[in-house]
Every structure is written in structure tokens, then in C-alpha cells.
């Protein structure tokens, strides 16, 4: 069995910024759509998302695991389109950039 993990932005109890809140929503959407990975690994994902929620630029920096893990993860990110729409407070620039860290590992 495998599990998906994403690092949380803020667990301090303080109010999150709109950018932090949206990052968590994107991370949850991604984890829900990826399900179980055929590989174990850890990666940073950089997304550029249009106002409509379409991820149009995706780069994956695989920090651990096989090269195929990074390639698989990039395909999974694109297949998770569309993402939730970018909130109005963040959509002034046209594209919104987000960095998310994910890890797939064996359940203990």
C-alpha cells in the first residue's frame, strides 16, 4: 500500500493568507485526483494556473525516487485539470504560480 502526503503550509492557528488558503485547496485537489502512485518518491511541483483553474505550466523536481516518478507525477498533475478557480484576490496577474511538495511512500 502507498499513501500520498503533502506538507501543510501553516498549522499555527493563525489566519492563512489567500495565497496560503488557495495552495492548500490545490494540494487537496491534487492528492484527491492522484490516488496511489506506482512509485515511491518525493517531489516539488511548480504550477502556473490560469484564472479559470487550468494548470498550463507544470514542472516537477523529483527530490527522491526514480526518474519515472517525476514524469508520472507531471502527467497526473495535468490530468487533474481543471483545478479550483483562482480566487479574485489572487487573479490580478492572469497566471498564479504555486509550489507544492508531495511525497509517496509505503504505509507503515
C-alpha positions in Angstrom: 0.0 0.0 0.0 1.1 3.5 -0.6 0.0 6.9 0.8 0.0 10.4 -0.5 1.3 13.2 1.6 1.6 16.9 1.2 3.3 19.3 3.6 0.9 21.7 5.2 1.6 25.4 4.9 0.5 26.6 8.3 -0.6 24.8 11.4 0.0 27.6 13.8 -3.7 28.6 14.3 -3.1 32.0 12.7 -5.3 33.1 9.8 -4.0 32.0 6.4 -3.4 34.4 3.6 -5.5 34.0 0.4 -2.4 32.5 -1.3 -1.8 30.0 1.5 -5.5 29.0 1.6 -5.5 28.5 -2.2 -2.3 26.5 -2.0 -4.0 24.1 0.4 -7.1 23.8 -1.8 -4.9 23.0 -4.8 -2.9 20.5 -2.8 -6.0 18.7 -1.6 -7.4 18.6 -5.2 -4.2 17.2 -6.5 -4.0 14.5 -3.8 -7.6 13.5 -4.4 -7.0 13.1 -8.1 -3.7 11.4 -8.0 -4.6 8.5 -5.7 -1.9 5.9 -5.3 1.4 6.2 -7.1 3.2 3.3 -8.9 6.4 4.7 -7.5 7.8 5.9 -4.2 9.3 9.3 -4.2 9.3 12.9 -3.1 8.9 16.0 -5.4 8.3 19.7 -5.6 5.7 20.7 -8.1 5.6 24.2 -9.6 2.3 25.1 -11.3 1.1 28.1 -13.2 -2.6 28.2 -13.1 -4.9 30.4 -15.2 -7.8 32.3 -13.5 -10.1 29.6 -14.8 -8.2 26.9 -12.9 -6.3 25.3 -15.8 -2.8 24.4 -15.0 -0.8 25.3 -18.1 2.8 25.1 -17.0 4.0 22.3 -14.7 7.5 21.4 -13.7 8.3 18.6 -11.3 11.6 18.5 -9.4 11.9 14.9 -8.2 13.9 15.0 -5.0 13.7 11.3 -4.3 12.7 8.3 -6.3 13.2 7.1 -9.9 13.1 9.5 -12.9 9.8 7.8 -13.9 8.2 9.1 -10.7 8.7 12.8 -11.8 7.4 12.0 -15.3 4.4 10.2 -13.9 3.6 12.9 -11.4 3.7 15.6 -14.2 1.1 13.6 -16.2 -1.0 13.2 -13.1 -1.0 17.0 -12.4 -2.1 17.7 -16.0 -4.8 15.0 -15.7 -6.1 16.7 -12.6 -7.2 19.7 -14.7 -9.3 21.8 -14.1 -8.2 22.9 -10.6 -10.4 25.1 -8.5 -10.6 28.7 -9.9 -8.0 31.2 -8.7 -9.7 33.5 -6.1 -10.2 37.0 -7.2 -7.8 38.3 -4.6 -5.0 36.4 -6.4 -6.0 36.5 -10.0 -5.0 40.0 -10.9 -1.8 38.9 -12.8 -3.5 36.4 -15.1 -1.4 33.4 -14.0 -1.0 32.3 -10.5 2.2 30.3 -9.5 2.2 27.7 -6.7 4.8 25.4 -5.4 3.6 22.2 -3.7 5.6 19.4 -2.1 4.4 15.8 -2.4 5.6 12.5 -1.1 4.5 9.0 -2.0 5.7 6.3 0.5 4.8 2.9 1.7 2.2 2.8 4.5 3.8 1.9 7.8 
